[in-house]
Amino acid sequence: SQQGEEDPQALSIQEGENATMNCSYKTSINNLQWYRQNSGRGLVHLILIRSNEREKHSGRLRVTLDTSKKSSSLLITASRAADTASYFCATFQGGSEKLVFGKGMKLTVNP
Amino acid sequence: DAGITQSPRHKVTETGTPVTLRCHQTENHRYMYWYRQDPGHGLRLIHYSYGVKDTDKGEVSDGYSVSRSKTEDFLLTLESATSSQTSVYFCATGQGFTDTQYFGPGTRLTVL
């Protein structure tokens, strides 16, 4: 069963704009991770936020986590055409050795 | 891709034939995973390994078996391939079970 659900499922923006993607989940988690997948490639890890953290930054990426609402958001600032990809949130449920992925969200950044 | 290779990268086979996919890592990661990716389903875990000869089932393990005789290699076998197993298969590795996972480039398998 899917744990994380990304929203929106698809987003199209212009280069330079910010992109925000949301992820909701259902059970308690150990951590939440965001991955990017370029077309035809494997997934690449972007950022990991632990359940006791509220916000994390990495370059142009900002991730927030609200465990009371069981949700996370990924913000990409000053987007570039190279950010065009599918983005997945994934969660480690408490006590599990399995990372459960959402179905992904397709971001298109138009030059 | 953190030193993870998959072979073959593409394979076309017929229903009922056995198929083995190989994942090789040079990172000495303890954990290895096999996922399949299908439109509308995202990534689903097939099997994983938490050490040499230590494996466990994932969400969609029926019809698949795995083996890990060395730290660096994790094999996925489809004993008798079916058309429903047409998919893209990804191998991933991780140092600890809650840590970041590193993915291979994927194997596109078509079962006719």
Contacts between the chains, C-beta under 8 A, distances in Angstrom:
chain1	res1	chain2	res2	distance
A	1	B	59	7.5
A	2	B	42	6.6
A	30	B	98	5.0
A	31	B	98	5.8
A	33	B	100	6.8
A	33	B	101	7.9
A	35	B	103	8.0
A	40	B	106	7.9
A	41	B	105	6.6
A	41	B	106	7.4
A	42	B	1	6.2
A	42	B	4	8.0
A	42	B	90	5.8
A	42	B	103	3.7
A	42	B	104	5.6
A	42	B	105	5.0
A	42	B	106	5.4
A	43	B	43	7.5
A	43	B	90	7.1
A	43	B	92	7.7
A	43	B	101	7.8
A	43	B	103	4.5
A	44	B	103	7.2
A	45	B	100	4.6
A	45	B	101	6.8
A	45	B	102	7.0
A	48	B	99	7.8
A	48	B	100	5.9
A	88	B	42	6.7
A	88	B	43	7.1
A	92	B	97	7.8
A	92	B	98	4.9
A	97	B	31	7.7
A	97	B	48	7.0
A	97	B	50	6.6
A	97	B	56	7.5
A	97	B	97	4.3
A	98	B	45	5.6
A	98	B	48	7.0
A	98	B	58	6.4
A	98	B	59	7.8
A	99	B	33	7.8
A	99	B	45	7.6
A	99	B	101	6.1
A	100	B	45	7.7
A	101	B	35	7.9
A	101	B	42	4.9
A	101	B	43	4.2
A	101	B	44	7.7
A	102	B	42	5.8
A	103	B	40	6.8
A	103	B	41	6.7
A	103	B	42	3.9
A	104	B	42	5.4
